[in-house]
Amino acid sequence: MNTVGILYVVNACDEKRHEKPSDDTVEYLTNELKSLNYTVEDIEIVKQKEQLISSTLQRFSAQFDVTIVISYVSSTSLFEALVKIMGADRVNGGKLCNLYDGTVSNCNLPAGVKLLSVDSLELPVVYFQRIFILNGEFLEYQFTKVVKDRLKVYKQIPSYSKVIKIKNHTNSNHSIESILNQLKTYINSGVAVKNYDSEIRIGSTFFENIVECTETLKKQLNEVDIQFEEHVGEDFSEIYESREAHIRQAIENIEECLRKYGPENVFVSFNGGKDCTVLLHLYYIVLKYKYPEFKEPIYCSYVKNSNVFPEQTEFIRQCKVYFNLAIEESSTVNMKEHLEHILKARPNLKACLMGTRRTDPYSEKLNIFELTDPDWPRIMRVSPLLDWHYSDIWDYLLFYKVPYCKLYDYGYTSLGDASSTNKNPALKCVNVKIGRCVYLPAYKLLNESKERIGRNKTVYD
């Protein structure tokens, strides 16, 4: 992320402030952002009018990686503008309204916004999809205490790592060093490979590179009958210890599932979509922290569409290598038959983790723990992300640098059968720099209700 747009929202009657924001404020923000290697592409001032604020926010969100809104007005118009562009339900934001206005009147906040703060900060920053809303009177304090750290994280280079632990090494004709020498092609392309006696560590800033290197290494070890264990070497403590309510709840739901049924009796529904990618990532983290002794591949079910995007197939393959998955693939579109097949092969299975959210078809009234219908094979469906918003999914993937299917960068927001899944028309816009229409990436979609309008069939993401 590189570009920032700054938007000042002022009182419609405040002509002095409307003409120009404080030079000190502009200088402070631009200098701070420059120090973080961000470029301020545009600075605009708009009056306190809902339609004007709404249209400007949509334009800034499409054009820039980050939008910073500095509000000098009552929050009502600003929050109503957010409700408008998000198409979200309204929730009572009375306490926040008091902090912004000094009044006791309630205001409507759109469901899905986050209130970012630290322990010592009484006045939270309103946040939604890389749009930060700050109170003009507390700008420096809010930026320093809350916004700055998040912008630093966005700038961090991704780091992916795998650990291969050798269990036996009896074949003297094939030393570990000779096997590692065959990985020079990957080392020359930016993959770090280090051997610590019985442990091989692989690291890279590119997900694709580390997957290919890991796959080659495992193949070579298998060919000479060297047994090994593997795990992802990344430090997930920040996620596991997160205080964000939706992440905390999802982790607790997964932990409850594992307490009830045990990791050997749980499987994951995974098709490479964004939601189940987040789910798989969280599940892997819980296993690592709560069940480090569980070394088996993660068992996954995948109901394959008749027409699959090549990019989706490739991403599933990459996840299989990186997260050590055992994927039960089926070409039937009949989920009931697929489940019967799985339970016949593995009758010990008791629960299936799913990436379902309430905005998915027929999911509005689901419970997080829900048994299948009586005429179906009996399995507990567990949906840890049920109450997550579309924006929560993308915040997680982008903030924590989680790899995801490349199709989402091309304008697809929900993946189904390739023959009936199109780029989302809500993401089509004119790129003024190149003078033609383009599709924005999926994480630029502001209105959650438009997530599935590129789909002509009801096939779950």
PLY file of the C-alpha trace (Angstrom):
ply
format ascii 1.0
element vertex 461
property float x
property float y
property float z
element edge 460
property int vertex1
property int vertex2
end_header
0.00 0.00 0.00
1.41 3.36 -1.04
-1.14 6.09 -1.69
-3.26 8.19 0.68
-6.13 10.61 0.15
-6.95 13.10 2.91
-10.49 14.40 3.26
-11.48 17.26 5.56
-15.15 17.44 6.49
-16.18 20.88 7.72
-19.34 22.64 8.78
-21.30 23.98 5.84
-21.51 27.38 7.55
-17.83 27.55 8.51
-16.50 29.49 5.56
-13.12 30.17 7.14
-12.32 26.53 7.74
-13.96 25.52 4.50
-11.52 27.68 2.53
-8.42 25.97 3.91
-7.52 23.57 6.73
-4.83 24.58 9.17
-1.39 24.68 7.55
0.00 22.98 10.66
-2.49 20.12 10.30
-1.68 19.57 6.64
2.05 19.73 7.29
1.83 17.36 10.24
-0.12 14.71 8.34
1.90 14.88 5.14
5.19 14.71 7.04
4.03 11.78 9.15
2.79 9.88 6.11
5.98 10.65 4.19
8.04 9.26 7.08
6.06 6.01 6.69
6.78 5.95 2.93
3.23 6.86 1.92
2.45 9.38 -0.80
-0.37 11.88 -0.28
-2.08 11.93 -3.67
-4.95 14.30 -2.92
-6.27 16.62 -0.21
-9.87 17.80 -0.41
-12.28 19.75 1.76
-16.00 18.97 1.68
-18.93 20.50 3.48
-21.13 18.60 5.88
-23.51 17.19 3.27
-24.27 13.48 3.23
-24.33 13.03 -0.56
-21.11 14.99 -1.07
-19.29 13.08 1.66
-20.57 9.76 0.31
-19.48 10.37 -3.29
-16.06 11.65 -2.23
-15.41 8.68 0.04
-16.30 6.27 -2.76
-14.00 8.07 -5.17
-11.11 8.20 -2.67
-11.53 4.54 -1.76
-11.34 3.54 -5.43
-8.32 5.74 -6.19
-6.16 5.41 -3.10
-4.93 2.64 -0.84
-5.80 4.53 2.36
-8.26 7.34 3.08
-7.91 9.57 6.14
-10.95 11.63 7.05
-10.54 14.59 9.40
-13.91 15.60 10.84
-14.62 18.98 12.41
-18.38 18.51 12.48
-21.18 16.60 14.13
-20.74 12.96 13.26
-24.32 12.38 12.09
-23.84 13.32 8.41
-20.53 11.53 8.24
-21.91 8.28 9.65
-25.00 8.47 7.46
-22.69 8.78 4.46
-20.95 5.59 5.58
-24.30 3.84 5.96
-25.15 4.90 2.41
-21.98 3.62 0.72
-21.86 0.42 2.79
-25.52 -0.48 2.35
-25.33 -1.68 5.94
-27.81 -1.90 8.78
-27.67 0.85 11.37
-26.63 0.19 14.93
-26.82 2.57 17.86
-23.59 4.51 18.27
-24.69 6.83 21.07
-21.51 6.68 23.15
-19.34 7.38 20.16
-21.60 10.22 19.14
-21.13 11.79 22.57
-17.37 11.60 22.24
-17.44 13.27 18.84
-20.09 15.92 19.42
-20.21 16.52 23.12
-23.95 15.92 22.85
-26.22 13.27 24.30
-28.10 12.51 21.11
-27.77 9.09 19.49
-26.43 8.53 16.00
-26.60 5.61 13.62
-23.38 3.76 12.86
-23.21 1.27 10.00
-22.80 -2.33 11.10
-19.31 -3.42 10.17
-17.31 -0.38 11.21
-14.59 -0.87 13.82
-13.67 1.40 16.71
-9.89 1.37 17.02
-8.26 2.41 20.26
-5.57 1.63 22.78
-6.02 1.26 26.52
-5.20 4.87 27.24
-7.24 6.35 24.41
-10.79 7.32 25.31
-11.63 8.65 21.87
-11.60 5.81 19.31
-10.83 6.10 15.62
-13.71 5.03 13.41
-12.43 2.59 10.81
-13.80 0.78 7.77
-11.80 -0.85 4.97
-8.73 1.37 5.22
-10.86 4.48 5.77
-9.81 6.14 9.03
-12.09 8.79 10.53
-10.39 11.08 13.05
-11.71 13.92 15.17
-10.07 17.14 14.03
-9.60 18.36 17.60
-7.66 15.22 18.59
-5.97 14.54 15.26
-2.35 14.18 16.37
-3.23 12.09 19.40
-5.43 9.68 17.44
-2.98 9.39 14.55
0.00 8.72 16.81
-1.75 6.29 19.16
-3.84 4.31 16.67
-3.48 5.01 12.96
0.30 5.16 12.68
0.92 1.61 13.88
-1.64 0.17 11.47
-0.11 2.04 8.55
3.27 0.60 9.51
1.84 -2.92 9.40
0.41 -2.33 5.92
3.94 -1.46 4.78
5.58 -4.55 6.24
6.92 -7.04 3.72
5.19 -10.45 3.94
7.23 -13.27 5.43
6.37 -16.92 4.86
8.20 -19.82 6.42
8.19 -23.60 6.60
9.98 -25.93 9.00
10.86 -29.49 7.96
11.97 -31.62 10.91
13.92 -34.74 9.97
12.89 -37.84 11.94
15.37 -40.35 10.52
18.44 -40.20 8.35
19.79 -43.67 7.71
20.68 -43.50 4.02
24.30 -42.31 3.95
24.31 -42.04 0.14
21.90 -39.16 0.24
22.97 -36.57 2.76
20.74 -33.67 3.64
23.37 -31.33 2.28
23.30 -32.96 -1.14
19.52 -32.59 -1.23
19.74 -28.95 -0.20
22.29 -28.30 -2.95
19.60 -29.16 -5.45
17.52 -26.24 -4.18
19.92 -23.59 -5.48
17.42 -22.50 -8.12
15.03 -21.44 -5.37
17.79 -19.88 -3.28
18.77 -17.74 -6.25
15.16 -16.58 -6.57
15.01 -15.22 -3.02
14.23 -18.29 -0.92
16.32 -18.75 2.23
17.10 -22.38 3.08
18.94 -23.15 6.32
19.86 -26.48 7.83
20.02 -26.83 11.61
21.06 -30.46 12.04
17.69 -32.23 12.01
15.65 -29.17 11.10
15.41 -27.40 7.75
13.94 -23.90 7.66
12.67 -22.30 4.47
11.76 -18.63 4.26
10.63 -16.22 1.57
8.66 -13.04 1.03
6.89 -14.72 -1.90
4.26 -17.34 -1.17
4.59 -19.03 -4.56
8.36 -19.44 -4.16
8.22 -21.03 -0.74
5.49 -23.43 -1.88
7.54 -24.60 -4.86
10.70 -24.98 -2.78
8.84 -26.89 -0.05
7.22 -29.19 -2.58
10.57 -30.00 -4.21
12.28 -30.63 -0.87
9.51 -32.94 0.36
9.59 -34.89 -2.89
13.35 -35.41 -2.61
13.14 -36.49 1.03
10.39 -38.99 0.18
12.41 -40.43 -2.70
15.25 -41.44 -0.33
12.94 -42.59 2.47
13.82 -39.81 4.88
10.89 -39.35 7.25
9.97 -35.86 8.37
7.40 -33.68 10.08
6.44 -30.23 8.86
4.76 -27.09 10.06
4.42 -23.43 9.12
7.16 -21.48 10.85
5.45 -18.11 11.11
4.78 -16.45 14.46
1.00 -16.26 14.83
0.95 -14.91 18.40
-0.44 -11.52 17.37
-3.46 -13.19 15.80
-3.97 -15.80 18.52
-3.84 -13.10 21.20
-5.93 -10.59 19.24
-8.43 -8.53 21.19
-10.61 -7.80 18.16
-14.01 -9.20 19.08
-14.76 -11.04 15.82
-11.33 -12.70 15.70
-11.52 -13.61 19.37
-14.97 -15.14 18.90
-13.88 -17.17 15.86
-10.88 -18.58 17.73
-13.05 -19.47 20.72
-15.57 -21.20 18.43
-12.81 -23.29 16.85
-11.38 -24.14 20.26
-14.82 -25.20 21.50
-15.24 -27.43 18.45
-11.88 -29.09 19.09
-12.60 -29.56 22.80
-15.87 -31.31 21.99
-14.70 -33.51 19.14
-10.89 -33.57 19.04
-8.76 -32.54 16.03
-8.74 -36.09 14.62
-12.56 -35.93 14.27
-12.83 -32.50 12.63
-12.47 -31.56 8.97
-12.56 -28.29 7.02
-14.68 -27.38 4.00
-12.18 -25.68 1.68
-12.44 -24.56 -1.94
-9.88 -21.76 -2.07
-12.41 -18.95 -1.54
-11.64 -15.96 0.65
-13.85 -16.98 3.59
-12.59 -20.53 3.91
-9.02 -19.24 3.46
-9.46 -17.12 6.59
-11.06 -20.11 8.34
-8.21 -22.44 7.38
-5.66 -19.89 8.58
-7.36 -19.48 11.96
-7.81 -23.25 12.32
-4.13 -23.82 11.65
-3.23 -21.23 14.30
-5.48 -22.85 16.92
-4.02 -26.27 16.19
-0.50 -24.90 16.52
-1.16 -23.28 19.91
-3.60 -25.69 21.51
-2.71 -29.02 19.91
1.01 -28.91 19.02
1.19 -32.68 19.33
-1.28 -33.12 16.43
0.96 -33.80 13.42
-1.51 -35.26 10.93
-2.36 -33.40 7.70
-5.44 -31.22 8.03
-8.32 -33.12 6.42
-10.37 -30.98 4.02
-13.36 -31.58 1.79
-13.61 -29.89 -1.59
-16.70 -30.08 -3.79
-15.29 -29.22 -7.19
-17.40 -27.32 -9.71
-17.69 -28.68 -13.23
-15.76 -25.64 -14.47
-13.00 -24.44 -12.18
-10.84 -21.36 -12.61
-7.19 -22.38 -13.18
-6.14 -19.75 -10.61
-8.43 -21.33 -8.03
-7.02 -24.81 -8.70
-3.48 -23.48 -8.39
-4.19 -21.71 -5.10
-5.74 -24.85 -3.61
-2.61 -26.78 -4.63
-0.41 -24.15 -2.98
-2.40 -24.28 0.25
-2.20 -28.06 0.22
1.59 -27.85 0.20
2.00 -24.93 2.59
-0.53 -25.93 5.25
-0.05 -29.69 4.78
-3.61 -30.51 3.77
-5.20 -33.83 2.88
-7.98 -32.84 0.48
-10.92 -35.13 -0.29
-12.02 -33.90 -3.68
-15.37 -34.63 -5.29
-16.78 -33.55 -8.64
-20.38 -34.11 -7.62
-22.43 -30.98 -7.06
-24.58 -32.92 -4.63
-23.29 -31.94 -1.20
-25.31 -34.66 0.49
-23.68 -37.39 -1.60
-20.26 -35.87 -0.98
-20.83 -35.89 2.76
-22.04 -39.50 2.68
-18.86 -40.46 0.82
-16.64 -38.70 3.35
-18.32 -40.26 6.38
-18.21 -43.70 4.80
-14.46 -43.36 4.31
-13.91 -41.72 7.71
-16.77 -42.64 10.06
-14.92 -41.07 13.00
-15.60 -37.54 11.73
-17.99 -35.56 13.92
-17.74 -31.91 12.86
-17.10 -29.84 9.76
-15.65 -26.32 9.97
-17.20 -24.04 7.34
-16.52 -20.48 6.18
-20.21 -19.59 6.03
-21.31 -16.03 6.82
-24.86 -14.79 7.44
-24.93 -12.99 4.09
-24.54 -16.32 2.28
-27.74 -17.83 0.82
-29.97 -19.58 3.38
-27.56 -18.72 6.22
-29.25 -15.77 7.88
-30.77 -17.85 10.70
-27.97 -20.36 11.18
-26.35 -21.02 14.53
-22.59 -21.24 14.83
-23.00 -24.87 15.89
-25.74 -26.49 13.82
-26.41 -30.17 13.18
-27.25 -31.21 9.64
-30.93 -31.82 8.86
-32.41 -35.19 9.97
-32.44 -36.61 6.42
-28.74 -35.81 5.96
-25.67 -37.65 7.25
-25.24 -36.48 10.85
-22.43 -34.01 11.26
-22.03 -30.85 13.31
-21.61 -27.86 11.04
-19.44 -25.25 12.75
-19.32 -21.73 11.28
-16.79 -19.65 13.27
-17.03 -16.73 10.82
-20.82 -16.60 10.79
-21.05 -13.06 12.15
-18.10 -11.65 10.24
-18.67 -8.96 7.64
-17.20 -8.92 4.14
-14.89 -6.13 5.30
-13.70 -8.27 8.25
-12.56 -10.97 5.82
-10.49 -8.56 3.77
-9.10 -6.72 6.78
-7.82 -10.05 8.09
-6.31 -11.18 4.78
-4.59 -7.86 4.07
-3.51 -6.88 7.57
-1.99 -10.27 8.40
-0.58 -10.83 4.88
-2.49 -14.08 4.37
-2.14 -15.48 0.81
-5.39 -15.60 -1.15
-6.56 -16.61 -4.61
-5.39 -14.16 -7.30
-8.85 -14.00 -8.87
-9.87 -11.53 -6.17
-7.31 -9.05 -7.46
-8.97 -9.18 -10.89
-12.40 -7.99 -9.73
-14.08 -11.23 -8.64
-15.70 -11.01 -5.20
-17.31 -14.46 -4.90
-16.14 -17.65 -6.60
-18.45 -20.21 -8.12
-18.49 -22.20 -11.35
-16.18 -20.51 -13.86
-18.85 -20.61 -16.56
-21.27 -18.55 -14.50
-19.01 -16.37 -12.34
-18.11 -12.91 -13.58
-16.12 -9.98 -12.34
-18.23 -7.85 -10.05
-19.75 -4.94 -12.03
-19.78 -2.84 -8.86
-15.96 -2.78 -9.07
-15.82 -1.52 -12.66
-14.53 2.01 -12.95
-12.51 4.31 -15.18
-8.83 4.55 -14.40
-8.07 8.17 -15.26
-4.31 7.53 -15.42
-4.57 4.98 -18.24
-7.84 6.24 -19.73
-9.83 3.01 -19.75
-12.20 0.91 -17.65
-10.71 -1.50 -15.13
-11.96 -3.72 -12.33
-10.83 -2.89 -8.83
-9.70 -5.72 -6.54
-12.30 -7.40 -4.33
-11.13 -5.63 -1.18
-12.27 -2.31 -2.67
-15.95 -3.31 -2.57
-17.63 -1.11 0.04
-21.20 -2.39 -0.16
-21.41 -5.88 1.34
-24.80 -6.54 -0.23
-23.17 -6.48 -3.70
-20.69 -9.24 -2.91
-22.43 -11.92 -5.00
-23.77 -9.94 -7.97
-21.07 -11.44 -10.19
-22.58 -14.88 -9.62
-25.31 -16.31 -11.84
-25.61 -19.49 -9.80
-26.06 -20.19 -6.11
-22.78 -21.89 -5.32
-21.20 -21.26 -1.95
-17.92 -19.36 -1.70
0 1
1 2
2 3
3 4
4 5
5 6
6 7
7 8
8 9
9 10
10 11
11 12
12 13
13 14
14 15
15 16
16 17
17 18
18 19
19 20
20 21
21 22
22 23
23 24
24 25
25 26
26 27
27 28
28 29
29 30
30 31
31 32
32 33
33 34
34 35
35 36
36 37
37 38
38 39
39 40
40 41
41 42
42 43
43 44
44 45
45 46
46 47
47 48
48 49
49 50
50 51
51 52
52 53
53 54
54 55
55 56
56 57
57 58
58 59
59 60
60 61
61 62
62 63
63 64
64 65
65 66
66 67
67 68
68 69
69 70
70 71
71 72
72 73
73 74
74 75
75 76
76 77
77 78
78 79
79 80
80 81
81 82
82 83
83 84
84 85
85 86
86 87
87 88
88 89
89 90
90 91
91 92
92 93
93 94
94 95
95 96
96 97
97 98
98 99
99 100
100 101
101 102
102 103
103 104
104 105
105 106
106 107
107 108
108 109
109 110
110 111
111 112
112 113
113 114
114 115
115 116
116 117
117 118
118 119
119 120
120 121
121 122
122 123
123 124
124 125
125 126
126 127
127 128
128 129
129 130
130 131
131 132
132 133
133 134
134 135
135 136
136 137
137 138
138 139
139 140
140 141
141 142
142 143
143 144
144 145
145 146
146 147
147 148
148 149
149 150
150 151
151 152
152 153
153 154
154 155
155 156
156 157
157 158
158 159
159 160
160 161
161 162
162 163
163 164
164 165
165 166
166 167
167 168
168 169
169 170
170 171
171 172
172 173
173 174
174 175
175 176
176 177
177 178
178 179
179 180
180 181
181 182
182 183
183 184
184 185
185 186
186 187
187 188
188 189
189 190
190 191
191 192
192 193
193 194
194 195
195 196
196 197
197 198
198 199
199 200
200 201
201 202
202 203
203 204
204 205
205 206
206 207
207 208
208 209
209 210
210 211
211 212
212 213
213 214
214 215
215 216
216 217
217 218
218 219
219 220
220 221
221 222
222 223
223 224
224 225
225 226
226 227
227 228
228 229
229 230
230 231
231 232
232 233
233 234
234 235
235 236
236 237
237 238
238 239
239 240
240 241
241 242
242 243
243 244
244 245
245 246
246 247
247 248
248 249
249 250
250 251
251 252
252 253
253 254
254 255
255 256
256 257
257 258
258 259
259 260
260 261
261 262
262 263
263 264
264 265
265 266
266 267
267 268
268 269
269 270
270 271
271 272
272 273
273 274
274 275
275 276
276 277
277 278
278 279
279 280
280 281
281 282
282 283
283 284
284 285
285 286
286 287
287 288
288 289
289 290
290 291
291 292
292 293
293 294
294 295
295 296
296 297
297 298
298 299
299 300
300 301
301 302
302 303
303 304
304 305
305 306
306 307
307 308
308 309
309 310
310 311
311 312
312 313
313 314
314 315
315 316
316 317
317 318
318 319
319 320
320 321
321 322
322 323
323 324
324 325
325 326
326 327
327 328
328 329
329 330
330 331
331 332
332 333
333 334
334 335
335 336
336 337
337 338
338 339
339 340
340 341
341 342
342 343
343 344
344 345
345 346
346 347
347 348
348 349
349 350
350 351
351 352
352 353
353 354
354 355
355 356
356 357
357 358
358 359
359 360
360 361
361 362
362 363
363 364
364 365
365 366
366 367
367 368
368 369
369 370
370 371
371 372
372 373
373 374
374 375
375 376
376 377
377 378
378 379
379 380
380 381
381 382
382 383
383 384
384 385
385 386
386 387
387 388
388 389
389 390
390 391
391 392
392 393
393 394
394 395
395 396
396 397
397 398
398 399
399 400
400 401
401 402
402 403
403 404
404 405
405 406
406 407
407 408
408 409
409 410
410 411
411 412
412 413
413 414
414 415
415 416
416 417
417 418
418 419
419 420
420 421
421 422
422 423
423 424
424 425
425 426
426 427
427 428
428 429
429 430
430 431
431 432
432 433
433 434
434 435
435 436
436 437
437 438
438 439
439 440
440 441
441 442
442 443
443 444
444 445
445 446
446 447
447 448
448 449
449 450
450 451
451 452
452 453
453 454
454 455
455 456
456 457
457 458
458 459
459 460
